[in-house]
């Protein structure tokens, strides 16, 4: 149609319609693009939500039915992820490790145990040879068998004769008692049947072998001895009150080393003032002291608040290694005396968890390869005899390039992985902890992780599965004290039973506060006994 030939009024109308049509087309394109973008975002959001829920479902199945070990499954193609073989698989540099294989069968029985010889000889008539000569002993075969009887128990009957003068009835020596008798020996639990051996036996059964008092009560009944669980609990609390000065010395000593390791675990304690029985309390583990005099201190607190961290580290100057619990950051904010060090094991744990949710060789396995390289470096250097400064320099030279490459990988993958997924959370955690994760390079006493405190807290966790809860705050406080004595003794090479007997024997006789130092584990000889712990 020739628009120019139309009347002017018609031309204006047609131009107006064309203009509106172009505007409508623009609006349509805009709305269409906006809808597509919104739909795409919604679709991506729902897809991420679905993947996240699927991960949670798989994780629940793993926790319920899967293996608990954190040992990762290494993909056979993993060495190709970086275009080169890992250090442990490098064929150009091989390290030959020689060792002596242990012979199968049992080892020798401890030489310190007493021996009773039983000779099984042939009859005398069989020692006569048919040729008429007497046979000569040319050797012997020796075999050892171990006999065990019930614990040896006996009653010590203490008799204290009384003396008096029947002639003057005491009037001739008015400065002294008319009736004289020997003083009662000092005892860890006065006016009771308790001896250091009995108390040590009960405490060791509970805190080393995880045997609750109600089970010990039944064991005593089977051998004809009646000791109630309530008595045992009361003895524990009373004994703790006597040995509290040793715990105070532990607190001082723990701040005397270059590093403190900390961890905490929940525990249920009944009859806490103003709190319901179902509420969680916490046991805090602090490990420190000079490297050759380690101290393990267990402390009961009602909460998991940062104020307890300040209390337990008050006066300390050095490195504090922990997991990523945010209360540690809060407690150490503005504290220039303490350098906070992170834990690579917790980073590794999160990537292992993410890797278990996917069978494909991917990002989680790549992260674990970086971490594995760091541990290979650490293990090799720990097996070499290097001076402290030399160790720090060599470790920096070998570990820093791996750490830098790992951080670059984390930053790159952060832009590609949604933060709602397990892998995204693992990446976020690693980057948040990064400044603390690399601190271990500064000190030879530090390692990449805080596993040393996790191993120290394990005896408490195993025991908790058996006794389930603490009956009272005073009972839990005394339990922490006993754990502190036992675990510190073990880590200083002492048999915990021998150490407890020594402490329970000597503690009642100490009058001078300076004498408590003699009962610290590193000041006690093991009397030539074989060390059970190293």
Secondary structure, DSSP 8 states (H G I E B T S, - for coil): --GGGS-HHHHHHHHHHHHHHHHHHHHHHHHHHHHHHHHHHHHHHHHHHHHHHHHHHHHHHHHHHS---------TTGGGTTTS--GGG-SSS----------SS-----TTS----------GGGGB-TTS-B---------------S-----------EEE-TTTTTGGGTTS-SEEE------SSTTSS--HHHHHHHHHHHHTS---HHHHHHHHHHTT----HHHHHHHHHHHHHHHHHHHHHHHHHHTTSSEEEEEEEEEEESS-TTS-TTSEEEEEEEEES-TTS-EEEEEEESS--HHHHHHHTTT--EEEE--S-HHHHHHHTT-SSEEEE--HHHHHHHHHHHHHT--SS-HHHHHHHHHHHHHHHHHHHHTS---HHHHHHHHHHHHHHHHHHHHHHHHHHHTTS-TTSHHHHHHHHHHHHHHHHGGGGG-TT--SS-HHHHHHHHHHHHHHHHH-EESSHHHHHHHHHHHHHHHHHHHTT--HHHHHHHHHHHGGG--SGGGGGGGSGGGS--TT---S--
